[in-house]
């Protein structure tokens, strides 16, 4: 289970974007695989929204926000190491406001 400090939330246009913080990146190490939520899924705060498999741990992601998943970062399917980069690249999904 990922700590709350591992995820950030940012308002983007009509949605809220959720991503991995620098603290989360450091705690997990090099990311090897990401399981993202399904677009269209309704989630509540604290719901499981996938997992991250990394060098140091495998963690289940618990959403810091509630809403409907409107976008996921598809680039992570081919390049999960983007989660080890800048905050603008290290995002997971967006929910509607």
Secondary structure, 3 states (H helix, E strand, C coil): CCCHHHEEEEEECCEEEEEECHHHHHHHCCEEEEEECCCCCEECCCCEEEEEEECCCEEEEECCCCEEEEEECCHHHHCHHHHHCCCCCCEEEEEEC
